[in-house]
């Protein structure tokens, strides 16, 4: 592929995984670790449960080396330094001291800018239990970071047992606003990072104002592109297409000024997230 034809990507060099260290966060940790390992990035595992800020059990943090060993990426009994020496992966496990988890995450991001947040959600409520009290916190609008939500109980695209990646179909709902450019680039970066260049990209528009085939997709990215037009309720149609695909990842463009919790603020993204059959990547449009 020539430089002139190379797609522009937004590299993922650091991944933040806020967690309450319960089993419900394990699928999100698995995805965060796989993405960070594939990108030879830095992984921050942030204990962000305000109910236990004073009593973090360091042994409760997810076992990075044990997981990488089960994936066949490290030999059994490898020393801690092997994670970086062999895989180029840096891992930092951190206890958050702020009792407001949203404010604490944002303060952490100020000092440790991250390219991707990976967060588990809980059932139909969307928000993890430890974020319930912070939904209305306006400071959350300031973080313009890619956020990968792993809804509770859905099939992810990273296998917990062996780390295998199943990313064959990515769905991007498109409209005139927010513009889908950054969502397209983020979708390609995730696919490229995980070695899923042969994936199919579905561009879906609900309504009659936009023809999906008119949306420019950078050359030499996805192996196949499907253009879909549906009518009816936007959320219902997005979910129907995602289930029929089936989609392995839904990529939603969001208004950049609403930040990383945009998907939890009554938006179309929130409504999709609460019933999504697969992970959802929220991409600020700015």
WOFEN-V704088 format. One record per residue. N is the residue number from 1. RES is the residue in three letters. OMEGA is omega in degrees with one decimal (999 if undefined). Layout:
N,RES,OMEGA ; N,RES,OMEGA
//
This chain:
1,UNK,-178.7 ; 2,UNK,179.7 ; 3,UNK,-177.6 ; 4,UNK,-177.1 ; 5,UNK,-175.3 ; 6,UNK,178.4 ; 7,UNK,175.9 ; 8,UNK,-178.7 ; 9,UNK,172.4 ; 10,UNK,-171.4 ; 11,UNK,177.2 ; 12,UNK,-177.8 ; 13,UNK,179.1 ; 14,UNK,-176.9 ; 15,UNK,177.0 ; 16,UNK,176.8 ; 17,UNK,174.1 ; 18,UNK,-174.6 ; 19,UNK,171.7 ; 20,UNK,175.4 ; 21,UNK,175.7 ; 22,UNK,178.5 ; 23,UNK,-179.8 ; 24,UNK,-179.8 ; 25,UNK,-175.0 ; 26,UNK,179.4 ; 27,UNK,178.4 ; 28,UNK,177.6 ; 29,UNK,-179.4 ; 30,UNK,179.1 ; 31,UNK,179.3 ; 32,UNK,-179.0 ; 33,UNK,179.8 ; 34,UNK,-179.9 ; 35,UNK,179.7 ; 36,UNK,179.5 ; 37,UNK,-179.6 ; 38,UNK,-178.6 ; 39,UNK,-175.6 ; 40,UNK,-172.7 ; 41,UNK,173.9 ; 42,UNK,-179.6 ; 43,UNK,173.6 ; 44,UNK,173.3 ; 45,UNK,-171.2 ; 46,UNK,175.7 ; 47,UNK,-169.0 ; 48,UNK,179.7 ; 49,UNK,-175.3 ; 50,UNK,-178.9 ; 51,UNK,-176.1 ; 52,UNK,-176.6 ; 53,UNK,-176.6 ; 54,UNK,-173.6 ; 55,UNK,179.4 ; 56,UNK,173.8 ; 57,UNK,-175.1 ; 58,UNK,178.4 ; 59,UNK,-179.5 ; 60,UNK,177.4 ; 61,UNK,-179.6 ; 62,UNK,-175.0 ; 63,UNK,-177.4 ; 64,UNK,-176.4 ; 65,UNK,179.0 ; 66,UNK,178.6 ; 67,UNK,-179.9 ; 68,UNK,177.0 ; 69,UNK,179.0 ; 70,UNK,177.2 ; 71,UNK,180.0 ; 72,UNK,-178.8 ; 73,UNK,176.0 ; 74,UNK,174.5 ; 75,UNK,178.7 ; 76,UNK,179.4 ; 77,UNK,179.6 ; 78,UNK,177.7 ; 79,UNK,179.7 ; 80,UNK,-178.3 ; 81,UNK,-178.6 ; 82,UNK,180.0 ; 83,UNK,178.4 ; 84,UNK,-175.1 ; 85,UNK,-176.3 ; 86,UNK,-173.0 ; 87,UNK,-178.2 ; 88,UNK,-176.6 ; 89,UNK,174.0 ; 90,UNK,-178.3 ; 91,UNK,175.3 ; 92,UNK,176.7 ; 93,UNK,-167.7 ; 94,UNK,173.8 ; 95,UNK,177.7 ; 96,UNK,-178.2 ; 97,UNK,-179.2 ; 98,UNK,-178.5 ; 99,UNK,170.9 ; 100,UNK,-172.9 ; 101,UNK,179.2 ; 102,UNK,178.9 ; 103,UNK,179.8 ; 104,UNK,178.4 ; 105,UNK,-178.7 ; 106,UNK,176.4 ; 107,UNK,177.8 ; 108,UNK,-179.9 ; 109,UNK,177.8 ; 110,UNK,-178.3 ; 111,UNK,-177.9 ; 112,UNK,-178.9 ; 113,UNK,-178.2 ; 114,UNK,-178.0 ; 115,UNK,-176.3 ; 116,UNK,170.6 ; 117,UNK,176.9 ; 118,UNK,-168.4 ; 119,UNK,174.3 ; 120,UNK,174.2 ; 121,UNK,-173.9 ; 122,UNK,170.9 ; 123,UNK,-177.1 ; 124,UNK,-178.1 ; 125,UNK,179.4 ; 126,UNK,-177.1 ; 127,UNK,167.5 ; 128,UNK,-178.1 ; 129,UNK,-173.4 ; 130,UNK,175.0 ; 131,UNK,-172.7 ; 132,UNK,-175.6 ; 133,UNK,-172.2 ; 134,UNK,-174.6 ; 135,UNK,-174.7 ; 136,UNK,-177.3 ; 137,UNK,-174.8 ; 138,UNK,-179.0 ; 139,UNK,-179.5 ; 140,UNK,-179.6 ; 141,UNK,-172.5 ; 142,UNK,-176.9 ; 143,UNK,-178.9 ; 144,UNK,-171.9 ; 145,UNK,171.5 ; 146,UNK,178.7 ; 147,UNK,177.3 ; 148,UNK,179.2 ; 149,UNK,176.5 ; 150,UNK,-177.8 ; 151,UNK,-179.1 ; 152,UNK,172.3 ; 153,UNK,-179.5 ; 154,UNK,175.7 ; 155,UNK,176.4 ; 156,UNK,178.9 ; 157,UNK,174.2 ; 158,UNK,179.5 ; 159,UNK,-177.7 ; 160,UNK,-174.0 ; 161,UNK,-173.8 ; 162,UNK,177.1 ; 163,UNK,-179.1 ; 164,UNK,-177.0 ; 165,UNK,175.9 ; 166,UNK,-178.2 ; 167,UNK,-173.7 ; 168,UNK,-176.3 ; 169,UNK,178.3 ; 170,UNK,-177.9 ; 171,UNK,176.0 ; 172,UNK,171.3 ; 173,UNK,-175.7 ; 174,UNK,175.2 ; 175,UNK,178.8 ; 176,UNK,177.7 ; 177,UNK,-5.6 ; 178,UNK,178.9 ; 179,UNK,-173.5 ; 180,UNK,-171.8 ; 181,UNK,-176.8 ; 182,UNK,176.7 ; 183,UNK,177.5 ; 184,UNK,-179.4 ; 185,UNK,179.2 ; 186,UNK,178.2 ; 187,UNK,179.3 ; 188,UNK,-179.8 ; 189,UNK,177.7 ; 190,UNK,180.0 ; 191,UNK,-179.5 ; 192,UNK,-177.6 ; 193,UNK,-176.1 ; 194,UNK,177.9 ; 195,UNK,-177.6 ; 196,UNK,-178.1 ; 197,UNK,179.3 ; 198,UNK,-177.2 ; 199,UNK,175.3 ; 200,UNK,176.5 ; 201,UNK,175.3 ; 202,UNK,174.3 ; 203,UNK,-175.2 ; 204,UNK,170.8 ; 205,UNK,177.4 ; 206,UNK,-177.1 ; 207,UNK,-177.2 ; 208,UNK,-173.4 ; 209,UNK,-172.9 ; 210,UNK,175.2 ; 211,UNK,-176.3 ; 212,UNK,-178.7 ; 213,UNK,178.7 ; 214,UNK,179.1 ; 215,UNK,-176.5 ; 216,UNK,174.9 ; 217,UNK,-175.5 ; 218,UNK,-175.9 ; 219,UNK,175.6 ; 220,UNK,175.1 ; 221,UNK,-172.8 ; 222,UNK,-177.7 ; 223,UNK,-178.2 ; 224,UNK,178.9 ; 225,UNK,178.1 ; 226,UNK,-179.8 ; 227,UNK,-175.8 ; 228,UNK,174.5 ; 229,UNK,178.9 ; 230,UNK,174.1 ; 231,UNK,-179.8 ; 232,UNK,179.9 ; 233,UNK,-173.6 ; 234,UNK,-176.3 ; 235,UNK,-180.0 ; 236,UNK,-178.8 ; 237,UNK,177.1 ; 238,UNK,-178.5 ; 239,UNK,179.7 ; 240,UNK,179.5 ; 241,UNK,179.7 ; 242,UNK,180.0 ; 243,UNK,-177.3 ; 244,UNK,-174.0 ; 245,UNK,-13.5 ; 246,UNK,178.5 ; 247,UNK,174.6 ; 248,UNK,179.3 ; 249,UNK,172.1 ; 250,UNK,-179.1 ; 251,UNK,-175.2 ; 252,UNK,171.9 ; 253,UNK,179.3 ; 254,UNK,176.5 ; 255,UNK,-172.0 ; 256,UNK,-174.0 ; 257,UNK,-178.0 ; 258,UNK,168.4 ; 259,UNK,-169.4 ; 260,UNK,174.8 ; 261,UNK,177.4 ; 262,UNK,-176.8 ; 263,UNK,-177.9 ; 264,UNK,-173.3 ; 265,UNK,176.0 ; 266,UNK,-177.5 ; 267,UNK,173.3 ; 268,UNK,-179.8 ; 269,UNK,178.8 ; 270,UNK,-177.6 ; 271,UNK,175.6 ; 272,UNK,-176.1 ; 273,UNK,-175.1 ; 274,UNK,-179.2 ; 275,UNK,-174.9 ; 276,UNK,177.7 ; 277,UNK,-176.1 ; 278,UNK,176.8 ; 279,UNK,-179.0 ; 280,UNK,176.6 ; 281,UNK,177.7 ; 282,UNK,-173.9 ; 283,UNK,175.3 ; 284,UNK,-172.5 ; 285,UNK,-178.8 ; 286,UNK,999
//
